[in-house]
Amino acid sequence: MTEYRFRPIGVLHSPFTEARGTPIQGAFAPEAAGRAIVYQEFAEGLKDIEGFSHLYLIYAFDRSEGWSPLVKPFRDDRERGVFSTRAPRRPNQIGLSVVRLLRREGNVLHLTEVDFLDGSPLLDIKPYVPAFDHRVDVRAGWLEDSHDRTHADDRFEQ
């Protein structure tokens, strides 16, 4: 089996320094502001990004350790398969966030709707494109009957 190695293209900054209290999705915290600082060697790749209102940020869950095939996600008290959740303890600790881009200043992206921990290594950025990403006939599985929790508790802390 091939293994893959990734190197960060930047670092994410947010007001959240620990999982507890961090929004579980940016949509639950429209006022949560943060920044993506892209390393200079990758900064030219930000050309034209200002035209997008939202971005996908792909980053490392660098403070998550281990994984389990079954987890109790933040919005439920029952065990679920890890791949039917967005829980941070995964076989590959990769995070995905949709954020609102406010503006770009050189290699710094100013964002809102952030849900990541301060200092998380940024692996990639992709634009949110409604024609590609929006779907109409969707199901949300067990989340359709889930609780109203919007911020993380301590269930994934060591």
C-alpha positions as CSV (number, residue, x, y, z in Angstrom):
1,M,0.0,0.0,0.0
2,T,1.3,3.4,-0.9
3,E,1.7,6.0,1.9
4,Y,1.4,9.7,1.2
5,R,3.1,12.5,2.9
6,F,1.9,16.1,2.8
7,R,3.6,19.3,3.6
8,P,1.8,22.3,4.9
9,I,1.3,25.3,2.6
10,G,0.5,27.6,5.5
11,V,-0.9,27.8,9.0
12,L,-4.4,28.6,10.2
13,H,-5.2,31.0,13.0
14,S,-8.4,31.3,15.1
15,P,-9.5,32.2,18.5
16,F,-9.9,28.5,19.4
17,T,-7.0,26.9,21.2
18,E,-8.6,23.7,22.4
19,A,-11.4,21.5,21.0
20,R,-13.8,22.2,23.9
21,G,-15.9,25.2,22.8
22,T,-14.8,25.2,19.2
23,P,-17.8,25.3,16.7
24,I,-18.2,21.9,15.2
25,Q,-18.9,23.6,11.8
26,G,-18.4,27.1,10.7
27,A,-22.0,27.5,9.8
28,F,-22.7,27.5,13.6
29,A,-20.4,30.5,14.2
30,P,-20.8,33.1,11.5
31,E,-18.9,35.7,13.7
32,A,-15.9,33.4,14.4
33,A,-13.0,35.2,12.6
34,G,-9.6,33.7,11.7
35,R,-6.8,33.9,9.1
36,A,-5.0,31.6,6.8
37,I,-1.4,32.6,6.3
38,V,0.0,31.0,3.2
39,Y,3.7,30.5,3.1
40,Q,5.5,32.8,0.6
41,E,6.5,30.0,-1.7
42,F,2.8,29.2,-2.3
43,A,1.5,32.8,-2.2
44,E,1.3,33.2,-6.0
45,G,-1.3,30.4,-6.0
46,L,-3.7,32.8,-4.3
47,K,-4.1,34.8,-7.5
48,D,-7.8,35.4,-8.3
49,I,-9.0,33.9,-5.0
50,E,-10.7,37.2,-4.1
51,G,-13.5,36.5,-6.5
52,F,-14.8,33.6,-4.3
53,S,-17.0,34.2,-1.2
54,H,-16.3,30.8,0.3
55,L,-13.4,28.4,0.4
56,Y,-12.7,24.8,1.4
57,L,-9.7,24.6,3.7
58,I,-8.1,21.2,4.0
59,Y,-5.9,21.0,7.1
60,A,-4.3,18.5,9.5
61,F,-6.0,17.6,12.8
62,D,-2.5,17.9,14.3
63,R,-3.7,17.5,17.9
64,S,-5.8,14.5,17.3
65,E,-4.3,11.2,18.3
66,G,-5.3,7.7,17.3
67,W,-8.6,6.7,15.7
68,S,-11.5,4.4,16.1
69,P,-13.9,2.9,13.6
70,L,-16.7,3.9,16.0
71,V,-17.1,7.3,17.6
72,K,-19.7,9.3,19.5
73,P,-19.9,12.4,17.4
74,F,-20.6,15.9,18.9
75,R,-24.2,15.9,17.8
76,D,-25.2,12.5,19.1
77,D,-24.7,10.2,22.1
78,R,-24.7,7.0,20.2
79,E,-21.7,5.4,18.5
80,R,-21.5,5.9,14.7
81,G,-19.1,4.8,12.1
82,V,-16.3,7.3,11.9
83,F,-16.9,7.7,8.1
84,S,-20.5,8.8,8.8
85,T,-19.1,11.6,11.0
86,R,-16.8,14.6,10.9
87,A,-15.1,13.6,14.1
88,P,-11.4,14.5,14.3
89,R,-10.1,11.0,15.3
90,R,-9.7,9.4,11.9
91,P,-7.3,7.0,10.2
92,N,-5.9,10.1,8.4
93,Q,-6.3,13.2,10.5
94,I,-7.5,15.5,7.8
95,G,-9.9,18.3,8.5
96,L,-12.2,20.1,6.1
97,S,-13.9,23.4,6.6
98,V,-16.0,25.7,4.5
99,V,-15.2,29.3,5.5
100,R,-16.2,32.8,4.3
101,L,-13.4,34.8,2.6
102,L,-13.6,38.4,3.7
103,R,-10.5,39.7,2.0
104,R,-6.9,38.9,0.9
105,E,-3.9,40.9,2.0
106,G,-0.9,39.5,0.2
107,N,-0.4,35.9,1.5
108,V,-3.0,36.3,4.3
109,L,-6.7,35.4,3.9
110,H,-9.1,37.0,6.4
111,L,-11.9,34.6,7.1
112,T,-15.1,34.2,9.1
113,E,-17.2,31.1,9.9
114,V,-14.1,29.3,11.1
115,D,-14.1,26.0,13.1
116,F,-10.5,25.0,13.3
117,L,-7.9,25.2,16.1
118,D,-5.3,28.0,16.2
119,G,-2.1,26.8,14.6
120,S,-3.5,24.0,12.5
121,P,-1.3,23.2,9.5
122,L,-3.0,24.2,6.2
123,L,-2.6,21.5,3.5
124,D,-4.7,23.0,0.7
125,I,-7.3,25.5,-0.4
126,K,-10.1,25.0,-2.9
127,P,-12.8,27.4,-4.0
128,Y,-16.4,26.7,-3.1
129,V,-18.3,26.7,-6.4
130,P,-22.1,26.5,-6.2
131,A,-22.4,25.0,-9.6
132,F,-20.1,22.2,-8.6
133,D,-20.8,21.8,-4.9
134,H,-24.4,22.6,-4.3
135,R,-26.8,19.6,-4.3
136,V,-30.6,19.7,-4.0
137,D,-31.7,16.2,-3.4
138,V,-29.7,15.3,-0.3
139,R,-30.0,13.2,2.8
140,A,-28.1,13.8,6.0
141,G,-28.4,10.3,7.6
142,W,-28.4,10.1,11.3
143,L,-27.8,13.9,11.6
144,E,-31.4,14.6,10.5
145,D,-32.5,13.4,14.0
146,S,-29.4,14.7,15.9
147,H,-29.2,17.0,18.9
148,D,-28.8,20.7,18.7
149,R,-25.1,20.8,19.8
150,T,-23.1,23.3,17.9
151,H,-19.8,23.4,19.8
152,A,-17.3,20.7,20.7
153,D,-17.2,19.2,24.2
154,D,-14.3,17.0,25.5
155,R,-15.3,13.7,24.0
156,F,-12.2,13.5,21.7
157,E,-9.6,14.8,24.2
158,Q,-7.1,12.4,25.6
